[in-house]
Amino acid sequence: MEILGATLRVCVGDIEAAIPFYERLAGGTALRFERGGVQVAAVGCFLLMSGPAAELDVLRKVAATIAVNDVEETGRVLAEMGADILAGPLPTPVGRNLIARHPDGAVYEYADRHA
């Protein structure tokens, strides 16, 4: 398992108002998509999310998104180390992801860019 980087998850009230700030801050253009009724914009190392309060409450429980080279391998390694795989691997607009709870209780999303 190789960790390639991490993305900071930011819940915002108005994603359209937040995107220009984060585009300028990160020096890039937002990749926008929707998932489960939540509007999402990936900008540099930031993942902006906006949507219904109930959905955002669930998303806030995930501390960060960690980029890995292979979600399948990551899931196996995490399980061997005592983590609970809560969801996935599942397809995403850019690859696959899984949600895992570490033995200390922290919850993370792991994502790769495989089709």
C-alpha positions in Angstrom: 0.0 0.0 0.0 1.4 3.4 -1.0 -0.1 6.7 0.3 0.2 9.3 -2.5 -1.3 12.3 -0.6 -4.3 13.6 1.3 -7.3 15.8 0.5 -8.8 18.1 3.1 -12.6 17.8 3.2 -14.4 21.1 3.6 -18.2 21.4 4.0 -19.5 24.7 2.7 -22.9 26.3 2.7 -22.7 27.7 -0.8 -20.4 25.8 -3.1 -20.7 28.3 -6.0 -19.5 31.1 -3.7 -16.6 28.9 -2.3 -15.2 27.6 -5.5 -13.6 30.8 -6.8 -11.7 31.3 -3.5 -10.4 27.8 -3.5 -9.5 27.9 -7.2 -7.4 31.0 -6.6 -5.9 29.5 -3.4 -5.0 26.2 -5.0 -4.1 27.6 -8.4 -6.4 25.3 -10.3 -9.8 24.7 -11.8 -12.5 22.8 -9.8 -13.5 19.3 -10.9 -17.3 19.3 -10.2 -19.6 16.3 -9.7 -22.6 15.3 -7.6 -22.8 12.2 -5.4 -25.9 11.2 -3.3 -27.4 14.7 -3.5 -24.2 16.4 -2.4 -22.5 18.9 -4.8 -18.7 18.2 -4.8 -15.8 20.2 -6.2 -12.2 19.0 -6.1 -9.8 21.8 -6.2 -6.1 21.1 -5.5 -5.9 19.4 -2.1 -9.4 20.6 -1.1 -12.6 18.6 -1.5 -15.6 21.1 -1.2 -19.0 19.6 -0.3 -22.4 21.2 -0.1 -25.8 19.7 0.3 -28.5 18.6 2.7 -27.5 18.8 6.4 -28.2 15.1 7.0 -25.8 14.2 4.2 -23.1 16.6 5.4 -23.4 15.3 8.9 -22.4 11.9 7.7 -19.6 13.3 5.5 -18.1 15.3 8.4 -17.4 12.0 10.2 -14.7 11.2 7.6 -11.5 13.0 8.7 -9.8 13.1 5.3 -9.5 11.5 1.9 -6.3 9.7 1.4 -5.0 9.0 -2.2 -3.6 5.5 -2.7 -2.3 3.6 -5.7 -4.8 0.7 -5.3 -7.9 0.7 -3.2 -8.2 -3.1 -3.3 -4.7 -3.6 -1.9 -5.3 -0.8 0.6 -8.5 -2.6 1.9 -6.6 -5.8 2.4 -3.7 -4.1 4.2 -6.1 -2.1 6.4 -8.2 -5.2 7.3 -4.9 -7.1 8.2 -4.0 -4.2 10.5 -7.3 -4.3 12.3 -9.3 -1.6 10.5 -13.0 -2.1 9.8 -13.9 -1.5 6.1 -17.2 0.4 6.4 -18.0 0.7 2.7 -16.4 -0.2 -0.7 -14.5 -0.4 -2.7 -17.0 1.5 -4.8 -16.7 3.2 -8.2 -16.4 7.0 -8.2 -16.3 9.6 -11.0 -12.5 9.3 -11.1 -11.7 5.8 -9.8 -12.7 3.8 -6.7 -12.9 4.5 -3.0 -13.5 2.8 0.4 -14.3 4.1 3.8 -12.4 2.5 6.8 -12.5 3.0 10.5 -9.0 2.7 12.1 -8.6 0.8 15.4 -8.4 4.2 17.2 -11.9 5.1 15.8 -10.8 7.6 13.1 -12.7 7.3 9.8 -11.0 7.9 6.5 -11.8 7.7 2.8 -9.2 6.0 0.7 -9.4 6.7 -3.1 -7.5 5.7 -6.2 -7.7 6.8 -9.8 -8.3 3.4 -11.4 -11.2 3.0 -13.9 
